[in-house]
Every structure is written in structure tokens, then in C-alpha cells.
């Protein structure tokens, strides 16, 4: 205990070993779905499912360990959602998984270089205080939206309607609502580990319903068995999908033009930069890590951990590794140090050998935790200066665009552009840093080229 306290400065951060472990387990439980979802998505390109599973777990372990010991923050990393879909459906199916994996590998190397020269750190620090608070609040709404969709209470599958109420009579929706009620009560009673206990309680109730016949297993409807089919399973080999195989195949058939490849590379770079920055800002604001002038100590180490994670992930055979917004669940449970991240890494390592158990944890069980983490994060909205419209309007746009575009990066893009336009239009250009102006110009170019189909 003394060694852990000394290593992670637990007393200095007003936390304990038990709190950190609970926080790490909670974070892991809310993001464990990636172990199943990532292989499901990437395997459509022809990559081997088992190899992707192992690559997903091992890259998450290594990147999160680096965050634990090098950056010493309670942030967890894993292959990112959205980026894996772009990898598979946009690039992998069109040009082959080898091209997509090579692009991610090059992206990671570029990230290491720009992190070393503190380019990403400069971008982070250029974002004004009110915008950072807005990013945190926006991510809160985004996480809540993800939770509601994962649980089925909100549906995105109705023709001609962006979103609607899901099937309120569905057993999965009912179980999610029960989970939300349980978690709310536990949080209100200030029970330590409330989010984790809410996840476990919802899962157990689901297993009882399955045993009683109220929950019917139907894979075609996305309803899988909640009762683990086994306990132990050896990790599959990654020899079929790694970067060396990809490069070997590319040498024989590089079926994409250089210009198109550069566009693909830029797309990976762009989304990952601002997804990561947005996540770090949001979770850091919630945890109280930010200084009064809006800076984050050891930021360069956080970004370097993220960059190294991407290179490691690509080397092993998975899409871009990034800092996970679900880290906010552990922070909400009191996680404040790298010990939380270390705990997440340990559970990813355990999952490598006990995949049947973790594969049985359903999305509706983790949904209540995400919904209520969103509640904690959106509280930062009260700190935003809405009286100054040149600050308040961009903050509002940032907040609302994240859930509506289903992207942290898009929320930042529209927030930055509106901020710079308003400041220049109202004679307050001195309040805009050079970096913010440059970012706004880059974002406008990005939107114009996107609108033109490039």
C-alpha cells in the first residue's frame, strides 16, 4: 500500500487504493464492449476476428499502462469507436484492410512526432476556458445519448426521423430503465462504487430474466446470451493481421493513389486529434485536473501515450487507439491517479483469458452508467459565461453539435469556427489567439472539401 501511495501520490490526490481500483473496474466495465464490437466491425474487411480481439486487448493494455506510469492520469485507452468504422467500411472495404492499417501506422508515427514537438499541446492550450467547459458539457450530453441508444430507449433506426423513443416494451429497455433507477438510488445514497454496482445489478437481473424466459436470446435481433458460455479461453494469435503482413501485401498490390492515401491519412489524423483533445478536456474538467488558466499538467505525456498506443495498435492489427470518453465513469467514482488506469489494464489482461465472461456483459447493463456519467459532466455548463454572447454562443454550439453529429470532433469544429467569427465580427479579435485563428481556417477548409465530396 505504501509503495502504491508513493508511486501514484494517492494521499496528495485525496484518494485511496480501494477507490482507485473501484474506479478502474468501473471504467473497464463501461468500455469492455470494445473487445467484442471492435472485432465485429473490423472483421468485415476480411481480417481474422480472433486476431483482432487479441490486438484490441493487448494494445489497450500497453497504451493504458503508459498512461498509468508515464502520464499518471486515470484515463483509459483502446481502439476508438467511429475511427474503427471509418477504417472498416470506408477504407478497408474499398482498398483492403492492409491499406487502412498502414495508414493508421503512419498516423501514429506522425502523432509521436507532433506530440514530441508539442503541436497537439499547443492546440489544447489555445482553446479558451469557456470552450473547454463547453467541451466537457457537450461530452456529457454525448455520453448520455450513447447510453440511451445502447440501451434502446432512444432509437436511430426510424425512417425519416433522426431519433425517436425506442420500444418501451422491450425487455432490454425495461432492464436498462431498472438499471438507471438502481444506479440513481445508489448514487443518491453515496454508495462507493455505485456505477459499478449498477452495472452488475442490471446484468444479474438480466440473467434472472433469461432464466425465467422473459429475455429470449435472438442474435439476429442483437439479443445474446447474458449467461457466460464458459470461463476460460486462450488468446488467439495475431500473426494473420499485423502490420508486417499488411506491408508485405501492400508491396505486391498498393491499389490506392498517393493523393487518395494522403486524404485517408489526414482523415485519421484529424478525427483522432480532436477526439482525443476533446475527451482529455472533458474528463480533466470533471476531475478538477485543469489549472485556473485552463492548462493540464503533464499534457504532453498524455498525448504521447495516446500516440504510442496508436502505433502499437496498428503494429498488432487494430484501428486507431485513442483516449476513451468512458474514463469519465471512473473519474465519477473517484479515480484521480494512474492507479485507476493500471487497474483498467489489469482487467483488460484478465479479459484476454476470460473472454466468455466479459463477452456476456450486455450494452443495456453499461448504459445506465453512461447516462449518469453524462449528468456529472454536464454540470460544467453552469461555469460557462453565457452573458458574453461571443463566449456563450460558441459554447452552446459546441455542446449541442456533439450529440447531434455523434462526434466530439465535429462539436469542436463548429464551436471554434463560430468563436473566431464572432470575435472578429464584434471587434474582439485581440481575444483570439493565432492558433485559434489557424484552426478555424483549417476547419473551414475541411468543411468545404467535405461538402465538395473530397
Helices and strands as residue ranges (DSSP letters): H 2-8, H 17-31, H 34-42, G 43-45, H 49-66, I 67-71, E 77-79, H 83-85, I 86-92, H 93-95, H 97-116, H 119-126, H 129-151, E 154-155, E 164-165, H 171-188, H 194-212, G 219-221, H 243-252, H 258-287, H 299-316, E 321-323, H 327-332, H 338-353, H 355-358, H 363-378, G 379-383, H 389-405, H 408-425, G 429-431, H 434-451
